[in-house]
Amino acid sequence: MVFALCLDIKSCTYANRYAGVSVKETLEILHRENPTVRYLPRDIYNARAAIKRDPSRVEATAMEQLPTFYKKPPMTFEEKLRAELRTEVANAQAEIEKTKEAWRKEVEDLKEQLRHKDKMIQKFEMFIDICNERVMVQRERLEKEGEPSGTATG
């Protein structure tokens, strides 16, 4: 009986997984069919993982008893290749998006550095203007006192 229930949970889990039935609904179906045995959601997840790892663990007779809408035809080589290529394309697009985001961030950092350096240059230019103005005022004051500016006295 335990072996039969084990096959039952695997076949039911297998069928419901491909039919889009949730774990909760799968548990309800199993409890209705086998009221004395209680499975946990973790049992369903484990069974689905075991089936995904090795689909041959589901008996063919159990699959034959399932309604046709539960059955999924095996993938051809071309379909497997297309699925694999779709996965690779999706991974490449995700990597491109990450690279673009990193590039945007780096460009924004460089722009911020440039703005900061422009502010520093403006402050330095203001400082030079102030110094030049002081020099000019000093020259004018010296010229008024009678000494020509730019001549060395000795």
NUVEXZA-738048 format. One line per field, with one value per residue (C-alpha): residue number from 1; x, y, z. Coordinates in pm, 1 decimal. Each point is the difference from the previous one (the first is absolute). Layout:
REM residues N
pos = NUM, ...
c1 = X, ...
c2 = Y, ...
c3 = Z, ...
END
This chain:
REM residues 154
pos = 1, 2, 3, 4, 5, 6, 7, 8, 9, 10, 11, 12, 13, 14, 15, 16, 17, 18, 19, 20, 21, 22, 23, 24, 25, 26, 27, 28, 29, 30, 31, 32, 33, 34, 35, 36, 37, 38, 39, 40, 41, 42, 43, 44, 45, 46, 47, 48, 49, 50, 51, 52, 53, 54, 55, 56, 57, 58, 59, 60, 61, 62, 63, 64, 65, 66, 67, 68, 69, 70, 71, 72, 73, 74, 75, 76, 77, 78, 79, 80, 81, 82, 83, 84, 85, 86, 87, 88, 89, 90, 91, 92, 93, 94, 95, 96, 97, 98, 99, 100, 101, 102, 103, 104, 105, 106, 107, 108, 109, 110, 111, 112, 113, 114, 115, 116, 117, 118, 119, 120, 121, 122, 123, 124, 125, 126, 127, 128, 129, 130, 131, 132, 133, 134, 135, 136, 137, 138, 139, 140, 141, 142, 143, 144, 145, 146, 147, 148, 149, 150, 151, 152, 153, 154
c1 = 0.0, 281.7, 170.1, -329.3, -54.9, 354.0, -69.6, -333.0, 157.0, 263.0, -243.3, -248.7, 277.4, 141.1, -337.9, -99.6, 336.3, -41.1, -368.4, 80.6, -167.1, 136.9, 150.2, -300.3, -242.5, 218.3, -11.2, -378.9, -25.0, 231.3, -185.7, -333.5, 129.2, 194.0, -166.3, 208.5, 335.2, 103.3, 264.2, 161.5, 66.8, 369.9, -75.4, -150.9, 295.9, 242.2, -192.1, -2.6, 373.0, 65.3, -209.1, 176.7, 338.4, -102.8, -330.6, 43.9, -96.4, -364.7, -141.4, -128.0, -319.6, -72.9, 46.9, -229.0, -280.8, 12.1, -235.4, 158.2, 9.7, 243.0, 244.3, 273.2, 164.8, 376.8, 203.4, 169.8, 366.2, -94.7, -231.5, 269.6, 248.8, -243.3, -74.4, 370.4, 63.4, -288.8, 158.3, 339.2, -154.7, -183.9, 324.1, 188.4, -268.4, 12.0, 379.3, -30.9, -243.7, 240.1, 285.7, -209.4, -97.4, 361.6, 101.7, -275.0, 112.9, 363.3, -92.8, -206.9, 291.5, 234.5, -247.8, -20.0, 379.6, 6.7, -258.4, 204.9, 319.5, -179.8, -100.6, 360.6, 119.2, -255.8, 110.9, 363.2, -77.3, -180.4, 302.4, 230.3, -231.7, 6.0, 379.0, 29.5, -232.2, 211.4, 312.5, -162.1, -111.8, 349.3, 151.6, -238.1, 82.3, 372.7, -36.2, -184.0, 282.5, 241.7, 173.7, -62.4, -122.9, 202.9, 338.2, 248.6, 139.6, 329.7
c2 = 0.0, 245.4, -74.8, 52.6, 328.6, 101.9, -62.6, 174.8, 314.8, 3.3, -52.5, 249.1, 250.4, -51.4, 46.9, 300.2, 170.2, 3.0, 88.4, 308.4, -126.9, 148.2, -202.1, 77.5, -132.4, -308.0, -69.7, 30.3, -249.9, -247.0, 33.0, -56.9, -315.2, -127.2, 139.4, -207.2, 129.7, 359.3, 161.6, 333.3, 267.8, -78.4, -357.2, 138.5, 230.9, -288.1, -226.5, 269.5, 52.0, -376.4, -24.0, 299.0, -161.3, -338.7, -17.8, -375.6, -48.9, 48.8, -330.2, -13.9, -171.0, 291.1, 238.9, -204.0, 24.6, 379.7, 205.1, 130.0, 363.3, -105.3, -151.9, 208.2, -138.8, -43.6, 280.9, -52.7, 82.6, 322.9, 104.4, -75.4, 202.3, 290.8, -6.9, -1.6, 286.3, 199.8, -47.3, 113.0, 305.6, 90.3, -34.6, 211.2, 270.1, 3.8, 34.0, 283.8, 180.6, -38.0, 131.6, 294.0, 84.2, -16.4, 219.7, 254.1, 10.2, 48.0, 279.1, 171.5, -24.2, 151.0, 280.9, 70.9, 11.2, 238.5, 229.3, -2.6, 86.5, 279.6, 148.8, -23.2, 172.4, 279.7, 54.1, 3.1, 251.3, 219.1, -20.2, 100.1, 292.4, 114.7, -24.0, 192.1, 267.5, 35.8, 27.7, 271.9, 190.2, -30.5, 135.9, 293.1, 81.0, -19.1, 223.8, 257.5, 4.1, 88.5, -320.3, -142.3, -354.7, -273.1, 171.5, -146.3, 231.1, -71.9
c3 = 0.0, 84.6, -333.3, -182.7, 184.5, -82.2, -369.0, 38.3, 146.3, -274.3, -284.6, 142.6, 68.3, -348.0, -163.1, 208.1, -47.3, -377.1, 21.9, 207.1, 316.8, 320.1, 283.8, 219.9, -261.5, -56.6, 375.2, -0.5, -287.6, 174.8, 332.2, -171.9, -169.5, 306.3, 316.3, 241.1, -120.9, 60.5, -214.6, 68.5, -262.1, 38.1, -119.1, -320.1, -58.6, 59.8, -237.4, -269.4, 43.3, -22.5, -315.7, -150.6, 70.3, -136.8, -193.1, -47.9, 366.8, -93.7, -116.3, -355.8, 115.5, 230.1, -290.1, -224.3, 254.4, 3.8, -214.6, -319.7, 112.6, 276.4, -245.8, -153.6, -312.6, 16.3, -147.8, -333.8, -45.5, -175.7, 283.8, 257.9, -200.7, -34.3, 373.0, 80.3, -242.1, 149.8, 341.6, -130.2, -167.2, 320.9, 199.8, -254.7, 11.2, 380.2, -15.3, -252.3, 229.7, 293.0, -212.2, -120.5, 356.2, 115.1, -293.4, 80.6, 361.0, -100.8, -243.5, 268.2, 245.8, -257.7, -70.5, 371.9, 22.8, -296.7, 165.2, 320.2, -188.4, -188.5, 334.8, 118.3, -319.0, 43.2, 358.9, -106.5, -277.9, 251.7, 227.7, -288.6, -87.4, 361.9, 7.6, -328.2, 131.6, 315.9, -212.4, -212.2, 312.1, 142.9, -325.4, -4.3, 359.6, -69.2, -309.5, 205.8, 250.6, -277.3, -80.6, -346.9, 2.7, -153.8, 59.0, 231.4, 261.8, 135.2
END
